[in-house]
Amino acid sequence: SDFGEGNVQAAMPLLTTDEWELFSSNNHQIHILQTAAWGELKSEFGWKVFRIKNGDCAAQILIKQLACGYHIAYLPKGLIGGEQLFVNAQDSPCDAQINLLMEEIDDLCREYRCIFLKIEPDIWEVAPHGKGNDIPQGFLLSRHAIQPPRTIVIDIRGSEEQVLDRMKQKTRYNIRLAQKKGVRVSPSADIPSFTNILDITSRRDGFGVHKSDYYAKAFELFHPRGECELFMAEHEGQILAGLMVFARGNRAWYFYGGSAEIKRELMPNYLLQWEAIRWARAKGCTEYDLWGIPDHDEAVLEENFLKRSDGLWGVYRFKRGFGGKILRSLGPFDRVYRASLYRLYNAWMGRRTE
């Protein structure tokens, strides 16, 4: 699948930030990674942001420069309104809006000499990975995801007691232990302390983290909109853990968090998550996405979580206790424009992840 150089045609006008904001504000179920604010965040850290709309179908595309003037393009949690392209790729023709939008996206990617476009749809798999899910025409199933493909989503409907009852007994116990031992969780704007917590967690568990100005910008963009909160857990004046949670429409996402080395026996992370869930419920959310576990089927996860602590395995051991459902995103899919460079890119990525 190589779409070559092509000719850049007269294009649909790109939407401004304000125009995209107006469009997305009328659809509260658009994923937070497709909002204007998320585009503004990424534009501060090396990405160019482009927004294209055709009728009800739209896409916010991020483009990043590599070496020698080549780029990669990324469409996180889209196409908006184009779900049928991925769900019924083999037996349901895409409508004219989607086809025209994809032509515009192709033209944009060619103009910027993109090696490929990566799309991670905002759609859950309906079958285990690689079984029963069609690959859209003109795409390849990618080897490399940017967002974690597999996650746990908690149903936070009902009363607080009902949400707690759906958790595992040990998780409920740890939440109440933290409360009993005097751990305090409160909203905060202390980005430096939060970043310090993340750095400690990164060194301990081998996770990559952003620099402080990234979290500061995210907080600056989303907190005034009521779509983000930073919670910090303290005990007797010592900061034990921190968490940044996002919400939009009926969904909330736990994107960033970590804990210090001290007083971990007080279980501050459990109380942090509970307070973030309570905040999401107050915002009207009905589900809470814990955002990232090892990419294995549930049977493999359950068989191995007590034996392994590398990578995301320790994270899974913690997150499984909150009683959610394991889900996997469809894709990721790559649309290739320069096949030889795409092979080189995959070889380079393969060496990085070994």
N, C-alpha and C positions, 0 to 999 in steps of 0.2 A: 504494500500500500504506500505509494509514493505520489504525492500530489504535485510534485515538480514546482517550477517557478511560476508559471501562469502569468496572466496579465491583470494588473490591478485595475479594476473597473471603477466607474463612478459609484460611490458607496452610499449606503444609508447614512445620514448624519449621525455622528457619535453623540451620545447624550452627555450633557454636562452633569456635574455632581448634583446640582439642584434638581435637574430633570429626573435623574435616577432616583433621587430621594423621594420625589413625588410619586414616581411609579411604584417603588417598593413599599411606600407607606400605605398604599392601597391593597397590599397583600402581605398580611402579617405572618404568613406561613413561609415566606421566602427565608432561606437559611441565613443566619447572621453573617456567614462568609460571603454572601452575595449583596450585602448592604453597602450603601455609599460610604458609611463610616469605616467599614473594613477595607474598602478600596483606598480610602485616605490613609489608613494605617500603613498598608503595604507600600503606598507611594512614598512614604517617608524612609523606607528601608530597601531601596534598590529596585523596586518594581514600577513599571509604567502601567497605568490603569486605563482600560478602554471599556465603554459601555455601549452596547448595540441593542436595539429593540425593533421588532417587527410584529406589530399586532400585540397579541398576548405573550409572545415568545421573546425572550431577552437573555442577555448574558453579560456579566461583568468579567472581563478577561484581564489577567495579569501577564505582563511580558517582561522578561528579564534578560539582560545582555550577558552573553558568554564571551569567549575569545573571538577575535577576528571579525567582529561585527555580526556574528550569528546570535540568535536569541532562542529562548524556549518560551512557550505560551502555556498558561495554566488557567483552567476554568474550575474553580472549587465549588462544589455543591450546586451545580447547574446541569443542563440548561433550564432556565426558568420557563415553565410551560412546554418544555420539550421532552417530557418523561417518556412519551410513546416511542421516541427514537431508541431508547434503551430497553424498555420493557417488552415491546413486541417487534423487535428489529426484523425478524424473518417473516412474519405473517401479517403485518399491519403497515401499510405504506405511510410514511411521514407526510403530514399535510404540507401545503405550500408555504405556510409561514415558517416552519422549521427548516425546510429546504432552502428558502431564501436567506434565512438567518445564517445557516451553515455556510452558504456561499460567501456572505459578507465576512464571516469569521475567517474562512480560508483566505480571502483577499487580504485581510488585515495581517494574517500570519505570514503570508508571502511577502507583503510589503516590508515587514520587519525581519525578513530572512530567518524565520523561525525554523528550527530543525523539526520540531513536532509541537502539537498541542496536546496537553494532558487534560482529560476531563474526569473528575470524580463526581458522579451524579449524586443528588440528594435522594437516593432511592435505596431501600434495603433489598438484599438478595432474598429470593423466594425459595432457594434451594442451596445446599452446601456449595462452597466455592467451586466453580467450574462445572457444575451440573445443572442443566436446565435453564441456564441464563444465556440469552442470545448475545452475540457480539454485533453491534451495528455495522452495517456496510461502510467500508472506508476507515474502520478503526481496527486496532490491535488491542488485545488484552495486555495491559502493561505489567511488567515485572516489578515496577517501583511505584509505591504509593507515597504521597506527600502527607496526607492526613491518615491517622490510624484507621485501617479498614474495619477492624472489629472493635466493638464496644459493648457496654452494658447500659441499658436504658431502664430507668426506674419509673414505675407508675406512681405518681405522687397525688393521685386523686383520693377523695375521701377525707376522713378525719385524720389528725396527726396520729392517733392511736392505731388507725387502720394502716397507715403507712409504716409505722413502727412494727406492727404485727407481721407485715410482709417481709421484714428483714430477718436474718438469722439471729438466733438467740444470743450468740456471743457478741454480735454487733450492737444489739440493743443494750446489752450489759456494759459494753465499753463506752457507749454514749452516756449512760447514767453514771458510770464510774468517773468519767471526766467531770461531769456536773457535781458529783458528790465531793470530789477532791478539790473543788474550787477553781477549776479551769474556767476562764472567762473568754467568751468569743464576742467580738464587737466589730462593727464596720470601722474601716480605717482608710486613711489616704497616705500611709507611710510606705511609699514605694521603695525607698532605700532599704528599710528593714525587710520588706517582702523579698526584694532581690537578693539580699544576703541569705535569707532562708533558702531560696531556690539554688543559690550557689553551693550551699552546704549539701543540699540534696543531690545536686548534680555530681559533686565529688564523691559522695557516698555511694550513689546508685548508678552512676555512669550515664545519666541523662544529659542531653544537650539543652541548654537554656539560652534565652536572649539576653542582651544587655539591658541595664536598668532603664535606658531611655525608651526601649520598646514597650515595656509594661507601663511606663509613665504616659506614653502617647495613647496606648489602648485605653487606659483609665480616663485620660482627658477627653477622648472622643466618645466613649460609651457611657461613662458614669452620669454626665449631665442629662442624658437621654433616659435615664432609669433602666438602662440595659446592661449594667455591669455593677458589681459590688466587690470590694476587697474586704475580706474578713481576716482578722488576726486573732490567734489564740494565745492568751497570756496566763501566767500563774505567778503570783507574788512579784509582779513587776518584770518578769522574764518572758520574752517572746518565745513561744514554743513552736508555732506553725503558722502558715498563712495559705490563703486560697483566694483565687480570683475567679468569679463565676459570672456568666453572661446569660441573658434571657431575651427572647423575642417571641411574640405570639404565645403559643402554648408550650414552647420548648425552652429549656435551660440547659446550659453546657458548662461543665467543669473543665476549663482549659488548662489552668496553671495552678500548681500548689506544691508545697513541700514542708519539711519539718526540720527543726534543729536536732542536735545530738542530745540535748539535755531533757530530762524528765519525760522520756518517751513512754515510761510506764504509766503516765497519767492519761494516755490515749487521746491527746488533743485533736488528732486528725479525724477521729470519729465524730467528736462534737462539732468540729468545723463543718464537716459535710452535712451534718444534721441542720445546723443553722443556715447553711446555704440552701438546703432543700426547703426549709421554712420560708426563707426569703423568696425563693422561686414560686412557692405556693401563694404567697401574698401578692406576687405579680400576676397571678392568674394562670401560671404554667400547670400543665397536667403531666408532663414527663421531664425527666432530668437525666441528661446524657453524661455518663462518667468518662467518656472520651478516651478510649484507648486501653486495650488489653492485648495479650499475645494473639497473633493471627492463626489460631487453631480452632478446630471444631470443639464443641462443648465437652464431648467425651474425652478428648485429649487433654483439655484444660483441667477437667476434674480428676483425671488420673495422675496428673503431674504437678499440680500446684503446691503440694506439700513437699515435693522432692526438689523443686527448682526455685531459685531466687534471682537468677540472672535476667537481664533485660526487663521486660514488663511482667515477669512472673510474680514478683513480690507485690506489684501493683494489683494484679488479678486477685491474689489472696486477700488483699484488703477490700477491693471493690465488690467481690462476689457476695460479701456479707450483707450488702444493702438490698438484696432481694430483687434485683432487676432481671431483665431479659437480655440474653446475649444475642446481638444482631451484627450482621456484616453488611457494609455498603457494597453496592454494585460497582464493578470495575476494580481499579481505574482503567481507563481506555486512552490509548494514544492514537492520534491522527498524524501520520508521518508525511512530512513535506520533503525531507532530504534523507533518503534511505541510508546512504553510506555514512553520513554524519550521525544518524540515529544509532547505527550499530556501534560506532565508536563511543557515543555517549553511554550506551548501555554497558559496554565493556568497562568504561571508567567507573560507572556507578556500581557495577559488580565488584570491582576491586575495593571501592570505598566501604562496602557493606560486608565484606568477608570478615 
